[in-house]
Amino acid sequence: MAKLKQIQRLLYIAELLTSKPKGITYAETKGFLETKFEEKGFELKFSGKNFKRDRNLIADILGIESKYKKNFRHFCF
């Protein structure tokens, strides 16, 4: 079940990124995931560490690298 939740998080983050081409913040991502997981009846366990791990997986699997923009305080993919 843990892997299913991780895959679901990655898919939701990819969905969020397509709707926000200028980038996303950790707070936006967490809020979006909380909403999506509640809709599915899942419990969300998400932290900054998960966010970093998910960004790395998105880069490895999808080939989409992320960069932090200090001026805007968000990650752009």
N, CA, C and O atoms as a Tripos MOL2 file, in Angstrom:
@<TRIPOS>MOLECULE
protein
  308   307    77     0     0
PROTEIN
NO_CHARGES

@<TRIPOS>ATOM
      1 N           0.8120   -1.1890    0.0000 N.3       1 MET1
      2 CA          0.0000    0.0000    0.0000 C.3       1 MET1
      3 C           0.8630    1.2640    0.0000 C.2       1 MET1
      4 O           0.4780    2.2800   -0.5780 O.2       1 MET1
      5 N           2.0160    1.1990    0.6420 N.am      2 ALA2
      6 CA          2.8910    2.3640    0.7030 C.3       2 ALA2
      7 C           3.3620    2.7740   -0.6860 C.2       2 ALA2
      8 O           3.4150    3.9640   -0.9970 O.2       2 ALA2
      9 N           3.7020    1.8040   -1.5200 N.am      3 LYS3
     10 CA          4.1470    2.1100   -2.8850 C.3       3 LYS3
     11 C           3.0160    2.7160   -3.7060 C.2       3 LYS3
     12 O           3.2420    3.6090   -4.5230 O.2       3 LYS3
     13 N           1.7990    2.2250   -3.4850 N.am      4 LEU4
     14 CA          0.6410    2.7710   -4.1890 C.3       4 LEU4
     15 C           0.4640    4.2510   -3.8450 C.2       4 LEU4
     16 O           0.2070    5.0730   -4.7230 O.2       4 LEU4
     17 N           0.6030    4.5780   -2.5670 N.am      5 LYS5
     18 CA          0.4670    5.9730   -2.1400 C.3       5 LYS5
     19 C           1.5770    6.8310   -2.7210 C.2       5 LYS5
     20 O           1.3400    7.9830   -3.0860 O.2       5 LYS5
     21 N           2.7800    6.2890   -2.8120 N.am      6 GLN6
     22 CA          3.8920    7.0300   -3.3940 C.3       6 GLN6
     23 C           3.6440    7.2940   -4.8800 C.2       6 GLN6
     24 O           3.8570    8.4070   -5.3600 O.2       6 GLN6
     25 N           3.2000    6.2850   -5.5930 N.am      7 ILE7
     26 CA          2.8970    6.4480   -7.0180 C.3       7 ILE7
     27 C           1.7860    7.4710   -7.1910 C.2       7 ILE7
     28 O           1.8440    8.3160   -8.0850 O.2       7 ILE7
     29 N           0.7750    7.3930   -6.3350 N.am      8 GLN8
     30 CA         -0.3330    8.3310   -6.4020 C.3       8 GLN8
     31 C           0.1700    9.7560   -6.1620 C.2       8 GLN8
     32 O          -0.2430   10.6820   -6.8600 O.2       8 GLN8
     33 N           1.0560    9.9370   -5.1830 N.am      9 ARG9
     34 CA          1.6360   11.2640   -4.9220 C.3       9 ARG9
     35 C           2.3610   11.7890   -6.1510 C.2       9 ARG9
     36 O           2.1930   12.9490   -6.5290 O.2       9 ARG9
     37 N           3.1660   10.9360   -6.7750 N.am     10 LEU10
     38 CA          3.9180   11.3570   -7.9600 C.3      10 LEU10
     39 C           2.9780   11.7880   -9.0790 C.2      10 LEU10
     40 O           3.2230   12.7950   -9.7430 O.2      10 LEU10
     41 N           1.9170   11.0400   -9.2900 N.am     11 LEU11
     42 CA          0.9460   11.3840  -10.3310 C.3      11 LEU11
     43 C           0.2380   12.6980  -10.0140 C.2      11 LEU11
     44 O           0.0220   13.5240  -10.9010 O.2      11 LEU11
     45 N          -0.1160   12.8840   -8.7640 N.am     12 TYR12
     46 CA         -0.7770   14.1330   -8.3680 C.3      12 TYR12
     47 C           0.1640   15.3280   -8.4890 C.2      12 TYR12
     48 O          -0.2550   16.4060   -8.9110 O.2      12 TYR12
     49 N           1.4260   15.1460   -8.1220 N.am     13 ILE13
     50 CA          2.3880   16.2410   -8.2600 C.3      13 ILE13
     51 C           2.5650   16.5890   -9.7360 C.2      13 ILE13
     52 O           2.6290   17.7660  -10.0900 O.2      13 ILE13
     53 N           2.6450   15.5780  -10.5940 N.am     14 ALA14
     54 CA          2.7440   15.8230  -12.0370 C.3      14 ALA14
     55 C           1.5090   16.5750  -12.5330 C.2      14 ALA14
     56 O           1.6280   17.4760  -13.3630 O.2      14 ALA14
     57 N           0.3280   16.2140  -12.0330 N.am     15 GLU15
     58 CA         -0.9130   16.9140  -12.3920 C.3      15 GLU15
     59 C          -0.8520   18.3810  -11.9610 C.2      15 GLU15
     60 O          -1.2260   19.2780  -12.7170 O.2      15 GLU15
     61 N          -0.3780   18.6090  -10.7430 N.am     16 LEU16
     62 CA         -0.2630   19.9770  -10.2290 C.3      16 LEU16
     63 C           0.7130   20.7900  -11.0660 C.2      16 LEU16
     64 O           0.4600   21.9530  -11.3800 O.2      16 LEU16
     65 N           1.8290   20.1690  -11.4210 N.am     17 LEU17
     66 CA          2.8390   20.8740  -12.2200 C.3      17 LEU17
     67 C           2.3020   21.3020  -13.5800 C.2      17 LEU17
     68 O           2.6340   22.3850  -14.0630 O.2      17 LEU17
     69 N           1.4950   20.4840  -14.1900 N.am     18 THR18
     70 CA          0.9510   20.8420  -15.5020 C.3      18 THR18
     71 C          -0.0190   22.0050  -15.3900 C.2      18 THR18
     72 O          -0.2010   22.7560  -16.3490 O.2      18 THR18
     73 N          -0.6470   22.1620  -14.2240 N.am     19 SER19
     74 CA         -1.5700   23.2800  -14.0360 C.3      19 SER19
     75 C          -0.8590   24.5450  -13.5580 C.2      19 SER19
     76 O          -1.4440   25.6280  -13.5860 O.2      19 SER19
     77 N           0.3830   24.4220  -13.1230 N.am     20 LYS20
     78 CA          1.1560   25.5620  -12.6040 C.3      20 LYS20
     79 C           2.5400   25.5860  -13.2500 C.2      20 LYS20
     80 O           3.5240   25.2440  -12.5940 O.2      20 LYS20
     81 N           2.6370   25.9770  -14.5060 N.am     21 PRO21
     82 CA          3.9270   25.9270  -15.1940 C.3      21 PRO21
     83 C           5.0010   26.8580  -14.6150 C.2      21 PRO21
     84 O           6.1870   26.6770  -14.8920 O.2      21 PRO21
     85 N           4.5980   27.8450  -13.8190 N.am     22 LYS22
     86 CA          5.5890   28.7560  -13.2300 C.3      22 LYS22
     87 C           6.2140   28.2000  -11.9650 C.2      22 LYS22
     88 O           7.1500   28.7850  -11.4190 O.2      22 LYS22
     89 N           5.6970   27.0640  -11.4960 N.am     23 GLY23
     90 CA          6.2920   26.4270  -10.3310 C.3      23 GLY23
     91 C           5.2990   26.2220   -9.2010 C.2      23 GLY23
     92 O           4.1800   26.7320   -9.2330 O.2      23 GLY23
     93 N           5.7310   25.4670   -8.2030 N.am     24 ILE24
     94 CA          4.8980   25.1420   -7.0520 C.3      24 ILE24
     95 C           5.7100   25.2800   -5.7730 C.2      24 ILE24
     96 O           6.9320   25.1240   -5.7720 O.2      24 ILE24
     97 N           5.0170   25.5700   -4.7040 N.am     25 THR25
     98 CA          5.6630   25.6140   -3.4000 C.3      25 THR25
     99 C           5.3680   24.3070   -2.6680 C.2      25 THR25
    100 O           4.4850   23.5410   -3.0530 O.2      25 THR25
    101 N           6.1150   24.0820   -1.6260 N.am     26 TYR26
    102 CA          5.8600   22.9090   -0.7820 C.3      26 TYR26
    103 C           4.4490   22.9930   -0.1970 C.2      26 TYR26
    104 O           3.7200   22.0010   -0.1790 O.2      26 TYR26
    105 N           4.0650   24.1890    0.2820 N.am     27 ALA27
    106 CA          2.7440   24.3720    0.8960 C.3      27 ALA27
    107 C           1.6220   24.1000   -0.1170 C.2      27 ALA27
    108 O           0.6320   23.4480    0.2140 O.2      27 ALA27
    109 N           1.7770   24.5950   -1.3370 N.am     28 GLU28
    110 CA          0.7820   24.3320   -2.3850 C.3      28 GLU28
    111 C           0.6690   22.8270   -2.6500 C.2      28 GLU28
    112 O          -0.4240   22.2720   -2.7620 O.2      28 GLU28
    113 N           1.8110   22.2080   -2.7450 N.am     29 THR29
    114 CA          1.8500   20.7840   -3.0390 C.3      29 THR29
    115 C           1.1760   19.9860   -1.9270 C.2      29 THR29
    116 O           0.3660   19.0970   -2.1930 O.2      29 THR29
    117 N           1.5120   20.3060   -0.6940 N.am     30 LYS30
    118 CA          0.9270   19.5880    0.4400 C.3      30 LYS30
    119 C          -0.5890   19.7730    0.4780 C.2      30 LYS30
    120 O          -1.3250   18.8070    0.6800 O.2      30 LYS30
    121 N          -1.0590   21.0030    0.2860 N.am     31 GLY31
    122 CA         -2.4960   21.2640    0.2840 C.3      31 GLY31
    123 C          -3.2160   20.5200   -0.8300 C.2      31 GLY31
    124 O          -4.2890   19.9560   -0.6200 O.2      31 GLY31
    125 N          -2.6190   20.5240   -2.0070 N.am     32 PHE32
    126 CA         -3.1910   19.8290   -3.1570 C.3      32 PHE32
    127 C          -3.2700   18.3310   -2.8870 C.2      32 PHE32
    128 O          -4.2920   17.6990   -3.1550 O.2      32 PHE32
    129 N          -2.1920   17.7660   -2.3580 N.am     33 LEU33
    130 CA         -2.1640   16.3410   -2.0560 C.3      33 LEU33
    131 C          -3.1690   15.9700   -0.9680 C.2      33 LEU33
    132 O          -3.8240   14.9310   -1.0510 O.2      33 LEU33
    133 N          -3.2870   16.8180    0.0490 N.am     34 GLU34
    134 CA         -4.2560   16.5470    1.1090 C.3      34 GLU34
    135 C          -5.6660   16.4520    0.5380 C.2      34 GLU34
    136 O          -6.4230   15.5460    0.8890 O.2      34 GLU34
    137 N          -6.0170   17.3800   -0.3380 N.am     35 THR35
    138 CA         -7.3420   17.3730   -0.9670 C.3      35 THR35
    139 C          -7.5490   16.1090   -1.7910 C.2      35 THR35
    140 O          -8.5780   15.4430   -1.6710 O.2      35 THR35
    141 N          -6.5730   15.7820   -2.6250 N.am     36 LYS36
    142 CA         -6.6890   14.6160   -3.5020 C.3      36 LYS36
    143 C          -6.7670   13.3180   -2.6990 C.2      36 LYS36
    144 O          -7.5600   12.4350   -3.0260 O.2      36 LYS36
    145 N          -5.9570   13.1980   -1.6630 N.am     37 PHE37
    146 CA         -5.9530   11.9820   -0.8530 C.3      37 PHE37
    147 C          -7.2610   11.8360   -0.0800 C.2      37 PHE37
    148 O          -7.7720   10.7270    0.0740 O.2      37 PHE37
    149 N          -7.8060   12.9610    0.4100 N.am     38 GLU38
    150 CA         -9.0970   12.9080    1.0990 C.3      38 GLU38
    151 C         -10.1860   12.4200    0.1510 C.2      38 GLU38
    152 O         -11.0450   11.6310    0.5450 O.2      38 GLU38
    153 N         -10.1530   12.8870   -1.0990 N.am     39 GLU39
    154 CA        -11.1450   12.4630   -2.0880 C.3      39 GLU39
    155 C         -11.0940   10.9460   -2.3110 C.2      39 GLU39
    156 O         -12.1250   10.3130   -2.5390 O.2      39 GLU39
    157 N          -9.9010   10.3760   -2.2460 N.am     40 LYS40
    158 CA         -9.7210    8.9320   -2.4580 C.3      40 LYS40
    159 C          -9.8960    8.1110   -1.1780 C.2      40 LYS40
    160 O          -9.9330    6.8810   -1.2190 O.2      40 LYS40
    161 N         -10.0030    8.8050   -0.0480 N.am     41 GLY41
    162 CA        -10.1430    8.0930    1.2260 C.3      41 GLY41
    163 C          -8.8290    7.5910    1.7800 C.2      41 GLY41
    164 O          -8.8150    6.7040    2.6330 O.2      41 GLY41
    165 N          -7.7080    8.1520    1.3040 N.am     42 PHE42
    166 CA         -6.3920    7.7730    1.8040 C.3      42 PHE42
    167 C          -5.9420    8.7640    2.8660 C.2      42 PHE42
    168 O          -6.3830    9.9130    2.9000 O.2      42 PHE42
    169 N          -5.0560    8.2910    3.7310 N.am     43 GLU43
    170 CA         -4.4190    9.1770    4.7040 C.3      43 GLU43
    171 C          -3.0970    9.6400    4.1000 C.2      43 GLU43
    172 O          -2.3030    8.8240    3.6310 O.2      43 GLU43
    173 N          -2.8660   10.9360    4.1130 N.am     44 LEU44
    174 CA         -1.6380   11.4830    3.5470 C.3      44 LEU44
    175 C          -0.5750   11.6220    4.6270 C.2      44 LEU44
    176 O          -0.8020   12.2300    5.6730 O.2      44 LEU44
    177 N           0.5850   11.0470    4.3520 N.am     45 LYS45
    178 CA          1.7640   11.2540    5.1930 C.3      45 LYS45
    179 C           2.7860   11.8990    4.2760 C.2      45 LYS45
    180 O           3.3860   11.2360    3.4290 O.2      45 LYS45
    181 N           2.9790   13.2080    4.4540 N.am     46 PHE46
    182 CA          3.8200   13.9670    3.5260 C.3      46 PHE46
    183 C           4.6150   14.9880    4.3060 C.2      46 PHE46
    184 O           4.0720   15.7220    5.1320 O.2      46 PHE46
    185 N           5.9070   15.0280    4.0330 N.am     47 SER47
    186 CA          6.8050   15.9620    4.7220 C.3      47 SER47
    187 C           7.7640   16.5610    3.7000 C.2      47 SER47
    188 O           7.7380   16.2110    2.5200 O.2      47 SER47
    189 N           8.5920   17.4540    4.1660 N.am     48 GLY48
    190 CA          9.6100   18.0330    3.3010 C.3      48 GLY48
    191 C          10.5380   16.9630    2.7400 C.2      48 GLY48
    192 O          11.0080   17.0600    1.6060 O.2      48 GLY48
    193 N          10.7920   15.9530    3.5450 N.am     49 LYS49
    194 CA         11.6420   14.8390    3.1130 C.3      49 LYS49
    195 C          10.9780   14.0640    1.9700 C.2      49 LYS49
    196 O          11.6410   13.6820    1.0050 O.2      49 LYS49
    197 N           9.6530   13.8330    2.0880 N.am     50 ASN50
    198 CA          8.9190   13.1740    1.0060 C.3      50 ASN50
    199 C           8.9510   14.0220   -0.2630 C.2      50 ASN50
    200 O           9.1120   13.5080   -1.3700 O.2      50 ASN50
    201 N           8.7940   15.3300   -0.0790 N.am     51 PHE51
    202 CA          8.7860   16.2420   -1.2250 C.3      51 PHE51
    203 C          10.1110   16.1570   -1.9780 C.2      51 PHE51
    204 O          10.1340   16.0990   -3.2070 O.2      51 PHE51
    205 N          11.2060   16.1500   -1.2350 N.am     52 LYS52
    206 CA         12.5240   16.0450   -1.8580 C.3      52 LYS52
    207 C          12.6730   14.7010   -2.5720 C.2      52 LYS52
    208 O          13.1520   14.6450   -3.7040 O.2      52 LYS52
    209 N          12.2710   13.6430   -1.9200 N.am     53 ARG53
    210 CA         12.3450   12.3050   -2.5080 C.3      53 ARG53
    211 C          11.4800   12.2170   -3.7710 C.2      53 ARG53
    212 O          11.8990   11.6540   -4.7820 O.2      53 ARG53
    213 N          10.2850   12.7730   -3.7020 N.am     54 ASP54
    214 CA          9.3910   12.7510   -4.8620 C.3      54 ASP54
    215 C           9.9670   13.5620   -6.0210 C.2      54 ASP54
    216 O           9.8610   13.1500   -7.1770 O.2      54 ASP54
    217 N          10.5690   14.7000   -5.7250 N.am     55 ARG55
    218 CA         11.2060   15.4950   -6.7850 C.3      55 ARG55
    219 C          12.3150   14.7020   -7.4550 C.2      55 ARG55
    220 O          12.4650   14.7460   -8.6760 O.2      55 ARG55
    221 N          13.0860   13.9830   -6.6650 N.am     56 ASN56
    222 CA         14.1690   13.1620   -7.2290 C.3      56 ASN56
    223 C          13.6110   12.0270   -8.0890 C.2      56 ASN56
    224 O          14.1560   11.7270   -9.1510 O.2      56 ASN56
    225 N          12.5370   11.4020   -7.6390 N.am     57 LEU57
    226 CA         11.9110   10.3260   -8.4170 C.3      57 LEU57
    227 C          11.3310   10.8570   -9.7270 C.2      57 LEU57
    228 O          11.4480   10.2130  -10.7690 O.2      57 LEU57
    229 N          10.7120   12.0230   -9.6680 N.am     58 ILE58
    230 CA         10.1690   12.6250  -10.8880 C.3      58 ILE58
    231 C          11.2980   12.8880  -11.8730 C.2      58 ILE58
    232 O          11.1310   12.6910  -13.0770 O.2      58 ILE58
    233 N          12.4310   13.3270  -11.3770 N.am     59 ALA59
    234 CA         13.5940   13.5590  -12.2440 C.3      59 ALA59
    235 C          14.0990   12.2380  -12.8280 C.2      59 ALA59
    236 O          14.3930   12.1580  -14.0210 O.2      59 ALA59
    237 N          14.1990   11.2090  -11.9940 N.am     60 ASP60
    238 CA         14.7000    9.9040  -12.4560 C.3      60 ASP60
    239 C          13.7470    9.2130  -13.4250 C.2      60 ASP60
    240 O          14.1660    8.6920  -14.4580 O.2      60 ASP60
    241 N          12.4690    9.2150  -13.0830 N.am     61 ILE61
    242 CA         11.4890    8.4740  -13.8710 C.3      61 ILE61
    243 C          11.0090    9.2480  -15.0960 C.2      61 ILE61
    244 O          10.9510    8.7110  -16.2020 O.2      61 ILE61
    245 N          10.6660   10.5170  -14.8800 N.am     62 LEU62
    246 CA         10.0940   11.3170  -15.9670 C.3      62 LEU62
    247 C          11.1110   12.2110  -16.6690 C.2      62 LEU62
    248 O          10.8240   12.7980  -17.7120 O.2      62 LEU62
    249 N          12.2960   12.3050  -16.0860 N.am     63 GLY63
    250 CA         13.3320   13.1410  -16.6890 C.3      63 GLY63
    251 C          13.0670   14.6270  -16.5270 C.2      63 GLY63
    252 O          13.5700   15.4420  -17.3000 O.2      63 GLY63
    253 N          12.2720   14.9800  -15.5180 N.am     64 ILE64
    254 CA         11.9370   16.3840  -15.2750 C.3      64 ILE64
    255 C          12.6970   16.8530  -14.0450 C.2      64 ILE64
    256 O          12.3990   16.4350  -12.9260 O.2      64 ILE64
    257 N          13.6680   17.7130  -14.2530 N.am     65 GLU65
    258 CA         14.4860   18.2330  -13.1580 C.3      65 GLU65
    259 C          13.7870   19.4190  -12.4950 C.2      65 GLU65
    260 O          13.0420   20.1470  -13.1510 O.2      65 GLU65
    261 N          14.0220   19.6130  -11.2070 N.am     66 SER66
    262 CA         13.4480   20.7550  -10.4990 C.3      66 SER66
    263 C          14.5570   21.6730  -10.0210 C.2      66 SER66
    264 O          15.6730   21.2440   -9.7300 O.2      66 SER66
    265 N          14.2130   22.9490   -9.9500 N.am     67 LYS67
    266 CA         15.1400   23.9540   -9.4510 C.3      67 LYS67
    267 C          14.3840   24.8650   -8.4990 C.2      67 LYS67
    268 O          13.2270   25.2100   -8.7420 O.2      67 LYS67
    269 N          15.0380   25.2500   -7.4240 N.am     68 TYR68
    270 CA         14.4260   26.1500   -6.4630 C.3      68 TYR68
    271 C          14.7150   27.5790   -6.8810 C.2      68 TYR68
    272 O          15.8680   27.9310   -7.1300 O.2      68 TYR68
    273 N          13.6820   28.4090   -6.9590 N.am     69 LYS69
    274 CA         13.8460   29.8260   -7.2870 C.3      69 LYS69
    275 C          13.6460   30.6300   -6.0090 C.2      69 LYS69
    276 O          12.5290   30.7580   -5.5070 O.2      69 LYS69
    277 N          14.7590   31.1720   -5.4870 N.am     70 LYS70
    278 CA         14.7070   31.9040   -4.2300 C.3      70 LYS70
    279 C          13.7910   33.1140   -4.3000 C.2      70 LYS70
    280 O          13.0600   33.4020   -3.3520 O.2      70 LYS70
    281 N          13.8300   33.8240   -5.4240 N.am     71 ASN71
    282 CA         13.0290   35.0380   -5.5570 C.3      71 ASN71
    283 C          11.5360   34.7580   -5.3550 C.2      71 ASN71
    284 O          10.8140   35.5720   -4.7780 O.2      71 ASN71
    285 N          11.0940   33.6160   -5.8300 N.am     72 PHE72
    286 CA          9.6800   33.2730   -5.7570 C.3      72 PHE72
    287 C           9.3760   32.2480   -4.6680 C.2      72 PHE72
    288 O           8.2130   31.9940   -4.3550 O.2      72 PHE72
    289 N          10.4270   31.6600   -4.0930 N.am     73 ARG73
    290 CA         10.3130   30.6410   -3.0480 C.3      73 ARG73
    291 C           9.4550   29.4550   -3.4720 C.2      73 ARG73
    292 O           8.5740   29.0110   -2.7360 O.2      73 ARG73
    293 N           9.7270   28.9580   -4.6560 N.am     74 HIS74
    294 CA          9.0230   27.7620   -5.1240 C.3      74 HIS74
    295 C           9.9150   26.9700   -6.0420 C.2      74 HIS74
    296 O          10.9630   27.4450   -6.4820 O.2      74 HIS74
    297 N           9.4870   25.7520   -6.3290 N.am     75 PHE75
    298 CA         10.2360   24.8600   -7.2090 C.3      75 PHE75
    299 C           9.6430   24.9170   -8.5840 C.2      75 PHE75
    300 O           8.4240   24.8750   -8.7480 O.2      75 PHE75
    301 N          10.5010   25.0130   -9.5780 N.am     76 CYS76
    302 CA         10.0780   24.9680  -10.9760 C.3      76 CYS76
    303 C          10.6160   23.6870  -11.5750 C.2      76 CYS76
    304 O          11.7420   23.2770  -11.2910 O.2      76 CYS76
    305 N           9.8240   23.0770  -12.3850 N.am     77 PHE77
    306 CA         10.2260   21.8400  -13.0270 C.3      77 PHE77
    307 C          10.4330   22.0780  -14.4960 C.2      77 PHE77
    308 O          10.7800   21.1520  -15.2290 O.2      77 PHE77
@<TRIPOS>BOND
     1     1     2 1
     2     2     3 1
     3     3     4 2
     4     3     5 am
     5     5     6 1
     6     6     7 1
     7     7     8 2
     8     7     9 am
     9     9    10 1
    10    10    11 1
    11    11    12 2
    12    11    13 am
    13    13    14 1
    14    14    15 1
    15    15    16 2
    16    15    17 am
    17    17    18 1
    18    18    19 1
    19    19    20 2
    20    19    21 am
    21    21    22 1
    22    22    23 1
    23    23    24 2
    24    23    25 am
    25    25    26 1
    26    26    27 1
    27    27    28 2
    28    27    29 am
    29    29    30 1
    30    30    31 1
    31    31    32 2
    32    31    33 am
    33    33    34 1
    34    34    35 1
    35    35    36 2
    36    35    37 am
    37    37    38 1
    38    38    39 1
    39    39    40 2
    40    39    41 am
    41    41    42 1
    42    42    43 1
    43    43    44 2
    44    43    45 am
    45    45    46 1
    46    46    47 1
    47    47    48 2
    48    47    49 am
    49    49    50 1
    50    50    51 1
    51    51    52 2
    52    51    53 am
    53    53    54 1
    54    54    55 1
    55    55    56 2
    56    55    57 am
    57    57    58 1
    58    58    59 1
    59    59    60 2
    60    59    61 am
    61    61    62 1
    62    62    63 1
    63    63    64 2
    64    63    65 am
    65    65    66 1
    66    66    67 1
    67    67    68 2
    68    67    69 am
    69    69    70 1
    70    70    71 1
    71    71    72 2
    72    71    73 am
    73    73    74 1
    74    74    75 1
    75    75    76 2
    76    75    77 am
    77    77    78 1
    78    78    79 1
    79    79    80 2
    80    79    81 am
    81    81    82 1
    82    82    83 1
    83    83    84 2
    84    83    85 am
    85    85    86 1
    86    86    87 1
    87    87    88 2
    88    87    89 am
    89    89    90 1
    90    90    91 1
    91    91    92 2
    92    91    93 am
    93    93    94 1
    94    94    95 1
    95    95    96 2
    96    95    97 am
    97    97    98 1
    98    98    99 1
    99    99   100 2
   100    99   101 am
   101   101   102 1
   102   102   103 1
   103   103   104 2
   104   103   105 am
   105   105   106 1
   106   106   107 1
   107   107   108 2
   108   107   109 am
   109   109   110 1
   110   110   111 1
   111   111   112 2
   112   111   113 am
   113   113   114 1
   114   114   115 1
   115   115   116 2
   116   115   117 am
   117   117   118 1
   118   118   119 1
   119   119   120 2
   120   119   121 am
   121   121   122 1
   122   122   123 1
   123   123   124 2
   124   123   125 am
   125   125   126 1
   126   126   127 1
   127   127   128 2
   128   127   129 am
   129   129   130 1
   130   130   131 1
   131   131   132 2
   132   131   133 am
   133   133   134 1
   134   134   135 1
   135   135   136 2
   136   135   137 am
   137   137   138 1
   138   138   139 1
   139   139   140 2
   140   139   141 am
   141   141   142 1
   142   142   143 1
   143   143   144 2
   144   143   145 am
   145   145   146 1
   146   146   147 1
   147   147   148 2
   148   147   149 am
   149   149   150 1
   150   150   151 1
   151   151   152 2
   152   151   153 am
   153   153   154 1
   154   154   155 1
   155   155   156 2
   156   155   157 am
   157   157   158 1
   158   158   159 1
   159   159   160 2
   160   159   161 am
   161   161   162 1
   162   162   163 1
   163   163   164 2
   164   163   165 am
   165   165   166 1
   166   166   167 1
   167   167   168 2
   168   167   169 am
   169   169   170 1
   170   170   171 1
   171   171   172 2
   172   171   173 am
   173   173   174 1
   174   174   175 1
   175   175   176 2
   176   175   177 am
   177   177   178 1
   178   178   179 1
   179   179   180 2
   180   179   181 am
   181   181   182 1
   182   182   183 1
   183   183   184 2
   184   183   185 am
   185   185   186 1
   186   186   187 1
   187   187   188 2
   188   187   189 am
   189   189   190 1
   190   190   191 1
   191   191   192 2
   192   191   193 am
   193   193   194 1
   194   194   195 1
   195   195   196 2
   196   195   197 am
   197   197   198 1
   198   198   199 1
   199   199   200 2
   200   199   201 am
   201   201   202 1
   202   202   203 1
   203   203   204 2
   204   203   205 am
   205   205   206 1
   206   206   207 1
   207   207   208 2
   208   207   209 am
   209   209   210 1
   210   210   211 1
   211   211   212 2
   212   211   213 am
   213   213   214 1
   214   214   215 1
   215   215   216 2
   216   215   217 am
   217   217   218 1
   218   218   219 1
   219   219   220 2
   220   219   221 am
   221   221   222 1
   222   222   223 1
   223   223   224 2
   224   223   225 am
   225   225   226 1
   226   226   227 1
   227   227   228 2
   228   227   229 am
   229   229   230 1
   230   230   231 1
   231   231   232 2
   232   231   233 am
   233   233   234 1
   234   234   235 1
   235   235   236 2
   236   235   237 am
   237   237   238 1
   238   238   239 1
   239   239   240 2
   240   239   241 am
   241   241   242 1
   242   242   243 1
   243   243   244 2
   244   243   245 am
   245   245   246 1
   246   246   247 1
   247   247   248 2
   248   247   249 am
   249   249   250 1
   250   250   251 1
   251   251   252 2
   252   251   253 am
   253   253   254 1
   254   254   255 1
   255   255   256 2
   256   255   257 am
   257   257   258 1
   258   258   259 1
   259   259   260 2
   260   259   261 am
   261   261   262 1
   262   262   263 1
   263   263   264 2
   264   263   265 am
   265   265   266 1
   266   266   267 1
   267   267   268 2
   268   267   269 am
   269   269   270 1
   270   270   271 1
   271   271   272 2
   272   271   273 am
   273   273   274 1
   274   274   275 1
   275   275   276 2
   276   275   277 am
   277   277   278 1
   278   278   279 1
   279   279   280 2
   280   279   281 am
   281   281   282 1
   282   282   283 1
   283   283   284 2
   284   283   285 am
   285   285   286 1
   286   286   287 1
   287   287   288 2
   288   287   289 am
   289   289   290 1
   290   290   291 1
   291   291   292 2
   292   291   293 am
   293   293   294 1
   294   294   295 1
   295   295   296 2
   296   295   297 am
   297   297   298 1
   298   298   299 1
   299   299   300 2
   300   299   301 am
   301   301   302 1
   302   302   303 1
   303   303   304 2
   304   303   305 am
   305   305   306 1
   306   306   307 1
   307   307   308 2
@<TRIPOS>SUBSTRUCTURE
     1 MET1         2 RESIDUE 1 A MET
     2 ALA2         6 RESIDUE 1 A ALA
     3 LYS3        10 RESIDUE 1 A LYS
     4 LEU4        14 RESIDUE 1 A LEU
     5 LYS5        18 RESIDUE 1 A LYS
     6 GLN6        22 RESIDUE 1 A GLN
     7 ILE7        26 RESIDUE 1 A ILE
     8 GLN8        30 RESIDUE 1 A GLN
     9 ARG9        34 RESIDUE 1 A ARG
    10 LEU10       38 RESIDUE 1 A LEU
    11 LEU11       42 RESIDUE 1 A LEU
    12 TYR12       46 RESIDUE 1 A TYR
    13 ILE13       50 RESIDUE 1 A ILE
    14 ALA14       54 RESIDUE 1 A ALA
    15 GLU15       58 RESIDUE 1 A GLU
    16 LEU16       62 RESIDUE 1 A LEU
    17 LEU17       66 RESIDUE 1 A LEU
    18 THR18       70 RESIDUE 1 A THR
    19 SER19       74 RESIDUE 1 A SER
    20 LYS20       78 RESIDUE 1 A LYS
    21 PRO21       82 RESIDUE 1 A PRO
    22 LYS22       86 RESIDUE 1 A LYS
    23 GLY23       90 RESIDUE 1 A GLY
    24 ILE24       94 RESIDUE 1 A ILE
    25 THR25       98 RESIDUE 1 A THR
    26 TYR26      102 RESIDUE 1 A TYR
    27 ALA27      106 RESIDUE 1 A ALA
    28 GLU28      110 RESIDUE 1 A GLU
    29 THR29      114 RESIDUE 1 A THR
    30 LYS30      118 RESIDUE 1 A LYS
    31 GLY31      122 RESIDUE 1 A GLY
    32 PHE32      126 RESIDUE 1 A PHE
    33 LEU33      130 RESIDUE 1 A LEU
    34 GLU34      134 RESIDUE 1 A GLU
    35 THR35      138 RESIDUE 1 A THR
    36 LYS36      142 RESIDUE 1 A LYS
    37 PHE37      146 RESIDUE 1 A PHE
    38 GLU38      150 RESIDUE 1 A GLU
    39 GLU39      154 RESIDUE 1 A GLU
    40 LYS40      158 RESIDUE 1 A LYS
    41 GLY41      162 RESIDUE 1 A GLY
    42 PHE42      166 RESIDUE 1 A PHE
    43 GLU43      170 RESIDUE 1 A GLU
    44 LEU44      174 RESIDUE 1 A LEU
    45 LYS45      178 RESIDUE 1 A LYS
    46 PHE46      182 RESIDUE 1 A PHE
    47 SER47      186 RESIDUE 1 A SER
    48 GLY48      190 RESIDUE 1 A GLY
    49 LYS49      194 RESIDUE 1 A LYS
    50 ASN50      198 RESIDUE 1 A ASN
    51 PHE51      202 RESIDUE 1 A PHE
    52 LYS52      206 RESIDUE 1 A LYS
    53 ARG53      210 RESIDUE 1 A ARG
    54 ASP54      214 RESIDUE 1 A ASP
    55 ARG55      218 RESIDUE 1 A ARG
    56 ASN56      222 RESIDUE 1 A ASN
    57 LEU57      226 RESIDUE 1 A LEU
    58 ILE58      230 RESIDUE 1 A ILE
    59 ALA59      234 RESIDUE 1 A ALA
    60 ASP60      238 RESIDUE 1 A ASP
    61 ILE61      242 RESIDUE 1 A ILE
    62 LEU62      246 RESIDUE 1 A LEU
    63 GLY63      250 RESIDUE 1 A GLY
    64 ILE64      254 RESIDUE 1 A ILE
    65 GLU65      258 RESIDUE 1 A GLU
    66 SER66      262 RESIDUE 1 A SER
    67 LYS67      266 RESIDUE 1 A LYS
    68 TYR68      270 RESIDUE 1 A TYR
    69 LYS69      274 RESIDUE 1 A LYS
    70 LYS70      278 RESIDUE 1 A LYS
    71 ASN71      282 RESIDUE 1 A ASN
    72 PHE72      286 RESIDUE 1 A PHE
    73 ARG73      290 RESIDUE 1 A ARG
    74 HIS74      294 RESIDUE 1 A HIS
    75 PHE75      298 RESIDUE 1 A PHE
    76 CYS76      302 RESIDUE 1 A CYS
    77 PHE77      306 RESIDUE 1 A PHE
